[in-house]
Amino acid sequence: MWIVIDCNVLVDGSGQGVPEHRASSYELLESLINRNEFVLAVDPKGKIRQQYDNRIAFPMHAHNWLLRLLPHRIRVVPQTRIPKAVLVQLREVHFDQKDIPLVEAACGSERTIVTRDFNSFTKRVQTILRQELGVRVLSSKQMLDDLAVLDARNQESQEG
């Protein structure tokens, strides 16, 4: 399970950032760290890691969380180019270009981005990403819900 996580989710999960997202972001980080199949996907140009480095420092919870993932559970995805037509569509709906590395990393992995930046990842942007690239954009809460469904399926298959 390779997932791209926007830096704001890590900040929220550290008890900083937006108060209404702190609990679900923290719960998501704790859930993911305990899943051996989880890998944090980052872009090959290092822009996502740079955002992490710029905003996350010791003694933040996210800093320790990232250290626990090293060296085997943070992976650089293969270089993926977003088609020019899709980039044009995203620019037309005012998608924040600083978030392109998240999309590129998602395209090179399992096509899931977890964020709380729905000013950049608007409904229209989410539709373009889903329809054109197969990328899902989820909040921490939505990702937790997906994990609960996955856990229930795994439980059923073990029992049945």
Residue pairs with C-beta under 8 A, 6 or more apart in sequence:
1 35
1 37
1 38
1 39
1 110
2 39
2 40
2 41
2 75
2 77
2 109
2 110
3 32
3 38
3 39
3 40
3 41
3 109
3 110
3 112
3 113
3 114
3 143
4 40
4 41
4 42
4 48
4 102
4 105
4 106
4 109
4 112
4 113
4 114
5 40
5 113
5 114
5 115
6 99
6 102
6 113
6 114
6 115
6 116
6 117
7 48
7 51
7 52
7 55
7 56
8 17
8 18
8 21
8 115
8 116
8 117
9 21
9 25
9 28
9 29
9 114
9 115
9 116
9 140
10 25
10 29
10 52
10 55
10 56
10 62
10 65
10 66
11 17
11 55
11 56
11 60
11 62
12 18
12 21
12 22
12 25
12 26
12 116
12 140
13 22
13 25
13 26
13 28
13 29
13 61
13 62
13 65
13 140
14 26
14 56
14 60
14 61
14 62
14 63
15 22
15 26
15 61
16 22
16 60
17 25
17 116
18 116
21 116
21 139
21 140
24 139
24 140
24 141
24 144
25 116
25 140
26 61
27 140
27 144
28 114
28 140
28 143
28 144
29 61
29 62
29 65
31 144
31 147
32 38
33 65
33 68
33 69
35 147
38 73
39 73
39 74
39 75
39 109
40 66
40 69
40 73
40 74
40 75
41 75
41 77
41 105
41 106
41 108
41 109
41 110
42 48
42 49
42 74
42 75
42 76
42 77
42 105
43 76
43 77
43 101
43 102
43 104
43 105
43 108
44 76
44 77
44 78
44 79
44 108
45 101
47 101
48 101
48 102
48 105
52 62
52 66
56 62
56 63
56 66
57 63
58 64
66 74
77 104
77 105
77 107
77 108
77 109
78 108
79 104
79 108
80 104
80 105
80 107
80 108
81 104
82 100
82 103
82 104
82 107
82 133
83 132
85 132
86 128
86 132
86 133
87 100
89 128
89 132
90 100
90 103
90 125
90 128
91 97
93 122
93 124
93 125
93 128
95 120
95 121
95 122
95 125
96 117
96 119
96 120
99 117
99 120
99 121
102 113
102 115
103 113
103 129
103 133
103 135
106 112
106 113
106 129
106 133
106 135
107 133
107 135
111 133
111 134
111 135
111 136
112 135
112 136
112 138
112 143
113 121
113 129
113 135
113 136
113 137
113 138
114 138
114 139
114 140
114 143
115 121
115 137
115 138
115 139
116 139
116 140
118 139
121 129
121 137
125 137
126 137
129 135
129 136
129 137
130 136
130 137
138 146
